[in-house]
Amino acid sequence: MKTVHFLLTLLLFVTCGQKEAEIEVPLNSDTFENRLSVAAISIIDPEVVYTPNYIPIKYPNGDVPAKTGVCTDVVIRAYRKLGIDLQKEVHEDMVRNFSLYPNIKKWGLHTTDTNIDHRRVPNLEVFFGRKGNKLSITENANDYKTGELVTWMISGKYPHIGILTNKKSPDGKRMMIVHNVGTGQVLEDCLFRWKIVGHFKYGKKN
């Protein structure tokens, strides 16, 4: 895990630029997606230290220390502000459908673990695909909308996830994303920075 953290941090010096002046798209309706965008923006905190260590946490509604976390913790924290505990939701689905998740193949695990299962991008991809809407992966920025989730594979090795917001890039072409890839919980224009491997929508109305 420490090696992954070092490599991701190193990658940031190459891929990340200065803070950009985003363009805000007005939220004219009280949809779940709009509220998820607001929740994601509300937890922006560049002081959060990327900390991929395995940490025992309580269940349900468990969280790692507030000033630490990884990309999945951004998603978990945003959803929790809207009353959805992904720790509980993922665990309950995995208990009933463990073989559908990649735990045995990827990590050699034969049982659930409420400390870490929901904090792994591959597990969230399965969960969102099963319980939400699995959307098309395209190279058209207009196909990615506020309140949706995107997953990437960085350098062909490192899974990553973020939340699309109602704020657009300075050129007005792409929705900006709240994520954490090593510089804290931040808002960035990074939709096409890495290879997109997943595109989802998940909320109470799904």
Secondary structure by P-SEA (a helix, b strand, c coil): caaaaaaaaaaaaccccccccccccccccccaaaaaaaaaaaacccccccccccccccccccccccccccaaaaaaaaaaaacccaaaaaaaaaaaccccccccccccccccccccccccaaaaaaaaaacccccccccccccccccbbbbbbccccccccccccccccccccbbbbbbbcccccccccccccccccccccccccc
